[in-house]
């Protein structure tokens, strides 16, 4: 329980600082936009590169990764099905699908893995899956949906290589797969830049809360409720069913996959929504509400399976 509360406390403090900055106008009217662009175009690609360049890619073949992948596809697919039926649009539906299954495995998942699961590396499978596959696919769809990949088929196929998030992820995987060791004079400044990513995202999120209406109101109420229900309840339930019923996981392994699946939607999804100018209110409200709801869910999971 200590790990759950510690992880959420860290996030709440930084978001609170961002809210105060926005309230007082210290960063000016473009503060949130500048932080968002900094995170998307510079800091986040650097963080993804340094994270994946030193990662153990053997986790790709683990049963835990299969559970993570299948549960993510299940809840994201459920949101997409409703989004198509309701005609919510490609970009908006993509953001909602991400909020339904893309977990906060970094700035929240790591401390929870340390304090609840006893090993920070246990979030590696979900982290790699999201960075290597989900992120490049999602940002490519968002690029294409707004015309960013227009033109010939060749230009559309090269869309991921023009996106900084996808490019940072793919470059990191390439370094890890090759076994090369990046020299410190090169890696150290990239690591320093990458360390700005999480604070920038959280501060921008906090600034975005200034002057905003209460969540679960307006036209985004139903998409937000659906995304939160799928994220907080649907994904951990699917992960538990798959892990215990299909893959036969028990004990600590079962606790690991269910806890990571019960993590709330990641804050960087708000950066994607802001960057592409689609589903910003949906992302903001879904992240906020899922973060609040996930606290009792995580506590309950840790108590039952721990």
N, C-alpha and C positions, 0 to 999 in steps of 0.2 A: 504493500500500500504506500510505503514511503516513496518508492520510485515513481508511482503514478502522480502523487501530489507534487514531488520535486519537479518533474518534467513540465507539468502544467503551470507551476508557479513561475518557472523561468520564462515561459512563453508569455504569460499574463503580464509580467513586469515590463518586458520589452515592448509589447503592444501598448501598454499603458503609457510608456515614455513617448511612443509615437503619437498617441492620442493627445498628450499634453503639447507636443510640438505643433500638431495641427491646430489645436485650440488657441495657442498663443501666436501662431503664424510665424514662428522662428525661421522656417525654411521657405517662406513665401508661398504664393498661390500655386507654384509649380513643384512644390517639394515632393509630393507623392509621385508625380509623373517622373521626376528625375531619379528618385530612388528605384522606381519600378524599372526604368530603362537601364539603370546601372546594374541592377540584379539580373535582368534578362540578357543583356548584351555582353556583360563583362564578368561580373562576380559569379553568377551561377554556372556558366560554362567552365570557368576556372575551377570551381568547386567540384563539378562533375568529373572533370579531367583528372584532378588529383586523387579523388576518391576511387575512381575506376582503374587508374593506372597502376595502383598498388593492390588491387583487389585479387582475391583468389577465385578465379573463374570456375573452379571445380564445383562450386555450389550450384551451378546451373543444372547439374545432373542430380540434385538431391530431391527426395520426396517432398520436403518442405516447400521447395520452389514450385513443384507441381500443384500443391495445395493452394499456394498463393496465387499462381497464375489462373487456375480454374475458378477460384472464388472471385477473383477480380473480373474475369470475363463474364461470370454469371450475373453479378450485380450490375456491371456496366451494360451488359446486354439487355437486362431488364429495363434499365433507364432508357436506352436507345429505342427499345420497342415502344415504350410509352411516348417518347419524344416524337417518333415517326407518326404514331397514331394521332397525336395531338398537334402535329405540324409545328413543333417548336423551332425548327430550323437546324441546319447542320452545326453551325458554330455553337449555338446555345445548348444543343443536345450533347455535343462533345464535352463542353465544360461540365454539364450536369453528370455525364457518365464518369468523368474524372473524379468529381466530388463524391460519387457513389462508391468508388473502389480504389482510389489512389491514396494510400495511407501516409501519414506523417512519420516516416521511418527515420528521418534525420534528427532534427533538433528535439523532437519529442520521443521518437522511437529508441534512440540511443540511451538516454538516461533511464528510460523505463526498462530497457533490456538489461542495463547494469544493475539496477536496484531490485527489479522483480524477477528477472530470469537469471541474473548472475553472470551474464556474458554479453558484452556489446556486439560481438561478432554474429550473434544469433539473428540480428536484423539484416545481415548481409544478403540472404536470398531475396527478400522482398525489395531491398534497396537496389540490387542489381537488376532485377526484373523490371522495376519501374524506370530506372535510368536507361537501360539498354534497349528495351522494347517499347514500353508504354509511352514514355516521353517522346521519342522520335516519331512514333506513329501518330500520336495526338497532335503534336505541333505541325506535322505535315498536313493532316486533315484540316487544321485551322488555317494554315497557309493557303491550301487549295480552295477552301470555302470562301475566302475573301479575294480570290483571284491572284494570290501570291505565286501560284505555280502555273499561271496561265501560259498559253503558247503551245509549243509542240510537246509531244509525248516525252521527248528527251528531257525537256526542261522540267516537266512534272516529276520524272523519275529522279532528277537531281535536287528536288525541293529540300530534302533533309540536309543536304550539304550546304544550303544557303541559310540554314537556321542555326544560330549560335548555340542553343541548348542541345540540339541533336548533334551538332558538330563536336561539341565538347565531350559528350557521352561516347560517341563513336571513336574519337581520338584516344580517349582513355582506355577503351576496350582494346583497341589496336596495340597500344603500348603493353598492356597486361598480357595479351595473347602472344606477343613477340618475345616477352621475357626481358626486354631491354630495361635498363635502369637509367632514368632521367637524371642527369647531373644536378647536384644541389644548386649551382648558380642559376639553373633554369627552373628547377622545381620550386625553390624557396619563394621567389617573387610571385609565381603563379599561386602557390599556397596562400600567401599573404593576401592576394586579391580575392581568392576564393573564400577566405574567412569573412569577407564583407557580405556574402550572400544572404545568410540567414538573418543577421540583424537588419539588413536593408529591407528584406521582404516583410519582416515583422513590423518594422517602423512604418513602412508604407501602408501596411494593413491597418495599423493604429490610426494613422492620419486619415485614412479612408473612412473611419468610423465617425469622424467629426461631422456634425450636421446631418448625419444619416438618420433615416427613420428606423423605428424598431424592426427587428427581423420578423419574418413570417407574416408580412403584410404586403399588399399590392399584388401585381400580376405574377410575381415570382413565388408566391406562397406555395402553390402546389408543387412546382418543380423542386423547391427547397425541401419541403416535407418528404417528397419521394426520395431525394438524394440522401437526406439525413436518415431516413428509415432503412434504406439499403446499406448505408455506410455503418451505422451504429448497431443495427440488429441483423440485417440480412447477410452481410459479409462474414462476421464471426460465426453465425449459425451455419452457413454453407461450409466455411473452413472446418468447423468442428465435425460436421457430417462427413466430409470428405476424408479428413485426417483419421478419424476413428473408424468409420465404416468401410472406407475403400482402401486406405493405405495402412490401416492397422496401427497407427501411432498411439502411444500410451505415455503416461507420466509426463516428464519434462518436455518431450518432443511435442506432445499434444498441446500442452500449455503454451509453448513457444508460438506455434502457428496460430492459435486462437487469439492470443494476446496481440500479436502483430496485426492480425486482421481486424481487431477491435479498435485500433488506433484511429483517431479522427482524420478527416480530410486534411491534406497538406496545405500549408500556407502559400507555397509557391504556385498553387493553382490560381490564386488571385492575381499573381503576376502575369500568368498566361492570359487570363481573361482581360486584364487591363491593357496588356500589350496589343492584343488583337481587337480590343474594343467590343467584346461580345460577352454577354452573361456575367458582367461584373457584379451586379447585385446578387445574382444567383450564387456565384462563387463566394462572395463575402458572407452572405447569410448562412450558406451551407457549411462553410468552414467554422464560423462562429458557433452555430447551434450544435454541430456534430462534436465540436471540442467540449462543449458543456455537457452534452449527453453522454459522451464517451467516458467521463469520469466514473459515474456509478457502474457503467457496463464493465470497465476494466477492473474495478474493485471487485465486482461480483465474479468475474472470470477468474481472477487471481484467488479468490476465496474458495471457489468450487473446485477448480482444477489444480490449485497449488498444493 
